Amino acid sequence: MANLKITLVKSTIGAVPKHKKTVEALGLRKLNKTVVLPDNAATRGMVQQVRHLVKVEEEA
């Protein structure tokens, strides 16, 4: 199954509170940290919501 490699590249300071919660729910706490999550609809939806704060790469 494919995975997504998600990196927080922009600070959540000043972001909408809902976006802060979404970033934290993805498992990202600090700037430039990376998590690997399964590529499913839930993860894609969360990434879509905070696409201006994260960088996403597809893993095989």
OpenMM code with the backbone's topology and positions (N, CA, C; nanometers):
from openmm import Vec3, app, unit

residues = "MET ALA ASN LEU LYS ILE THR LEU VAL LYS SER THR ILE GLY ALA VAL PRO LYS HIS LYS LYS THR VAL GLU ALA LEU GLY LEU ARG LYS LEU ASN LYS THR VAL VAL LEU PRO ASP ASN ALA ALA THR ARG GLY MET VAL GLN GLN VAL ARG HIS LEU VAL LYS VAL GLU GLU GLU ALA".split()
positions = [
    Vec3(0.0842, -0.1192, 0.0000),
    Vec3(0.0000, 0.0000, 0.0000),
    Vec3(0.0881, 0.1247, 0.0000),
    Vec3(0.0443, 0.2273, -0.0689),
    Vec3(0.1212, 0.3514, -0.0805),
    Vec3(0.1112, 0.4331, 0.0482),
    Vec3(0.2141, 0.5122, 0.0718),
    Vec3(0.2177, 0.6007, 0.1876),
    Vec3(0.2443, 0.7428, 0.1429),
    Vec3(0.2129, 0.8374, 0.2308),
    Vec3(0.2428, 0.9780, 0.2068),
    Vec3(0.3453, 1.0235, 0.3094),
    Vec3(0.4472, 1.0923, 0.2629),
    Vec3(0.5491, 1.1497, 0.3502),
    Vec3(0.5149, 1.2978, 0.3630),
    Vec3(0.4747, 1.3401, 0.4831),
    Vec3(0.4252, 1.4751, 0.5051),
    Vec3(0.5216, 1.5504, 0.5961),
    Vec3(0.5657, 1.6692, 0.5521),
    Vec3(0.6601, 1.7511, 0.6267),
    Vec3(0.5988, 1.8877, 0.6544),
    Vec3(0.6094, 1.9328, 0.7805),
    Vec3(0.5617, 2.0658, 0.8169),
    Vec3(0.6681, 2.1674, 0.7775),
    Vec3(0.6365, 2.2559, 0.6815),
    Vec3(0.7357, 2.3504, 0.6300),
    Vec3(0.7052, 2.4949, 0.6672),
    Vec3(0.5875, 2.5213, 0.7233),
    Vec3(0.5524, 2.6563, 0.7640),
    Vec3(0.4914, 2.6506, 0.9031),
    Vec3(0.5260, 2.7485, 0.9853),
    Vec3(0.4789, 2.7520, 1.1232),
    Vec3(0.3274, 2.7671, 1.1317),
    Vec3(0.2706, 2.7120, 1.2387),
    Vec3(0.1267, 2.7245, 1.2611),
    Vec3(0.0934, 2.8475, 1.3452),
    Vec3(0.1953, 2.9244, 1.3845),
    Vec3(0.1694, 3.0478, 1.4598),
    Vec3(0.0894, 3.1421, 1.3691),
    Vec3(-0.0215, 3.1883, 1.4179),
    Vec3(-0.1065, 3.2776, 1.3407),
    Vec3(-0.2029, 3.2070, 1.2479),
    Vec3(-0.1957, 3.0741, 1.2429),
    Vec3(-0.2865, 2.9980, 1.1564),
    Vec3(-0.4250, 2.9883, 1.2213),
    Vec3(-0.5218, 2.9547, 1.1411),
    Vec3(-0.6582, 2.9326, 1.1901),
    Vec3(-0.6538, 2.8180, 1.2919),
    Vec3(-0.7226, 2.8311, 1.4058),
    Vec3(-0.7190, 2.7254, 1.5073),
    Vec3(-0.7534, 2.5860, 1.4546),
    Vec3(-0.8469, 2.5775, 1.3611),
    Vec3(-0.8835, 2.4477, 1.3033),
    Vec3(-0.7650, 2.3867, 1.2284),
    Vec3(-0.6864, 2.4701, 1.1607),
    Vec3(-0.5693, 2.4215, 1.0875),
    Vec3(-0.4607, 2.3749, 1.1840),
    Vec3(-0.4453, 2.4454, 1.2961),
    Vec3(-0.3481, 2.4039, 1.3981),
    Vec3(-0.3821, 2.2639, 1.4484),
    Vec3(-0.5103, 2.2408, 1.4753),
    Vec3(-0.5547, 2.1093, 1.5248),
    Vec3(-0.5332, 2.0009, 1.4192),
    Vec3(-0.5560, 2.0352, 1.2935),
    Vec3(-0.5379, 1.9394, 1.1851),
    Vec3(-0.3913, 1.8992, 1.1722),
    Vec3(-0.3012, 1.9977, 1.1790),
    Vec3(-0.1576, 1.9693, 1.1705),
    Vec3(-0.1155, 1.8785, 1.2860),
    Vec3(-0.1655, 1.9076, 1.4054),
    Vec3(-0.1309, 1.8251, 1.5210),
    Vec3(-0.1893, 1.6843, 1.5074),
    Vec3(-0.3090, 1.6733, 1.4511),
    Vec3(-0.3722, 1.5427, 1.4308),
    Vec3(-0.2949, 1.4587, 1.3289),
    Vec3(-0.2255, 1.5247, 1.2374),
    Vec3(-0.1407, 1.4530, 1.1418),
    Vec3(-0.0143, 1.3996, 1.2088),
    Vec3(0.0128, 1.4456, 1.3311),
    Vec3(0.1304, 1.3992, 1.4035),
    Vec3(0.2494, 1.4915, 1.3908),
    Vec3(0.2253, 1.6121, 1.3411),
    Vec3(0.3339, 1.7086, 1.3224),
    Vec3(0.3337, 1.8074, 1.4378),
    Vec3(0.4443, 1.8143, 1.5107),
    Vec3(0.4535, 1.9023, 1.6256),
    Vec3(0.5519, 2.0170, 1.6024),
    Vec3(0.6632, 1.9877, 1.5356),
    Vec3(0.7676, 2.0886, 1.5159),
    Vec3(0.7926, 2.1118, 1.3675),
    Vec3(0.8463, 2.2278, 1.3392),
    Vec3(0.8790, 2.2659, 1.2023),
    Vec3(0.9831, 2.1705, 1.1437),
    Vec3(0.9676, 2.1371, 1.0174),
    Vec3(1.0584, 2.0490, 0.9421),
    Vec3(1.0588, 1.9045, 0.9899),
    Vec3(0.9603, 1.8639, 1.0687),
    Vec3(0.9476, 1.7238, 1.1070),
    Vec3(0.8611, 1.6526, 1.0037),
    Vec3(0.8868, 1.5238, 0.9867),
    Vec3(0.8199, 1.4449, 0.8841),
    Vec3(0.7499, 1.3249, 0.9454),
    Vec3(0.6331, 1.2931, 0.8936),
    Vec3(0.5614, 1.1720, 0.9321),
    Vec3(0.5244, 1.0956, 0.8056),
    Vec3(0.5121, 0.9647, 0.8185),
    Vec3(0.4685, 0.8806, 0.7072),
    Vec3(0.3334, 0.8226, 0.7451),
    Vec3(0.2327, 0.8531, 0.6647),
    Vec3(0.0960, 0.8087, 0.6912),
    Vec3(0.0418, 0.7347, 0.5702),
    Vec3(-0.0560, 0.6461, 0.5918),
    Vec3(-0.1153, 0.5740, 0.4790),
    Vec3(-0.1882, 0.6689, 0.3843),
    Vec3(-0.1840, 0.6356, 0.2570),
    Vec3(-0.2490, 0.7176, 0.1547),
    Vec3(-0.3951, 0.6755, 0.1454),
    Vec3(-0.4808, 0.7427, 0.2224),
    Vec3(-0.6243, 0.7138, 0.2166),
    Vec3(-0.7022, 0.8444, 0.2106),
    Vec3(-0.8314, 0.8351, 0.1991),
    Vec3(-0.9147, 0.9541, 0.1821),
    Vec3(-0.9072, 1.0472, 0.3030),
    Vec3(-0.9011, 0.9919, 0.4229),
    Vec3(-0.8963, 1.0745, 0.5436),
    Vec3(-0.7681, 1.1563, 0.5482),
    Vec3(-0.6555, 1.0912, 0.5210),
    Vec3(-0.5272, 1.1607, 0.5219),
    Vec3(-0.5219, 1.2657, 0.4122),
    Vec3(-0.5680, 1.2306, 0.2939),
    Vec3(-0.5679, 1.3261, 0.1820),
    Vec3(-0.6539, 1.4491, 0.2146),
    Vec3(-0.7672, 1.4289, 0.2801),
    Vec3(-0.8536, 1.5396, 0.3169),
    Vec3(-0.7880, 1.6326, 0.4166),
    Vec3(-0.7179, 1.5758, 0.5142),
    Vec3(-0.6483, 1.6570, 0.6136),
    Vec3(-0.5355, 1.7359, 0.5484),
    Vec3(-0.4616, 1.6716, 0.4589),
    Vec3(-0.3519, 1.7387, 0.3886),
    Vec3(-0.4068, 1.8507, 0.3012),
    Vec3(-0.5196, 1.8274, 0.2368),
    Vec3(-0.5812, 1.9293, 0.1504),
    Vec3(-0.6158, 2.0543, 0.2310),
    Vec3(-0.6598, 2.0346, 0.3538),
    Vec3(-0.7009, 2.1466, 0.4379),
    Vec3(-0.5820, 2.2351, 0.4784),
    Vec3(-0.4650, 2.1744, 0.4959),
    Vec3(-0.3475, 2.2505, 0.5418),
    Vec3(-0.2359, 2.2485, 0.4375),
    Vec3(-0.2717, 2.2433, 0.3106),
    Vec3(-0.1732, 2.2304, 0.2037),
    Vec3(-0.0751, 2.3464, 0.1981),
    Vec3(-0.1132, 2.4624, 0.2531),
    Vec3(-0.0242, 2.5782, 0.2536),
    Vec3(0.0827, 2.5699, 0.3627),
    Vec3(0.0701, 2.4723, 0.4548),
    Vec3(0.1649, 2.4574, 0.5644),
    Vec3(0.2557, 2.3363, 0.5505),
    Vec3(0.2214, 2.2432, 0.4630),
    Vec3(0.2959, 2.1170, 0.4539),
    Vec3(0.3467, 2.0899, 0.3133),
    Vec3(0.4438, 1.9987, 0.3066),
    Vec3(0.4944, 1.9484, 0.1791),
    Vec3(0.4656, 1.7985, 0.1778),
    Vec3(0.4133, 1.7485, 0.0683),
    Vec3(0.3730, 1.6078, 0.0597),
    Vec3(0.4483, 1.5382, -0.0528),
    Vec3(0.5005, 1.4187, -0.0204),
    Vec3(0.5659, 1.3342, -0.1199),
    Vec3(0.5028, 1.1964, -0.1136),
    Vec3(0.4891, 1.1331, -0.2286),
    Vec3(0.4338, 0.9979, -0.2313),
    Vec3(0.5450, 0.8965, -0.2191),
    Vec3(0.5229, 0.7945, -0.1370),
    Vec3(0.6176, 0.6847, -0.1211),
    Vec3(0.5543, 0.5579, -0.1759),
    Vec3(0.6361, 0.4709, -0.2290),
    Vec3(0.5856, 0.3434, -0.2821),
    Vec3(0.5789, 0.2396, -0.1733),
] * unit.nanometer
topology = app.Topology()
chain = topology.addChain("A")
for resn in residues:
    res = topology.addResidue(resn, chain)
    for name in ("N", "CA", "C"):
        topology.addAtom(name, app.Element.getBySymbol(name[0]), res)
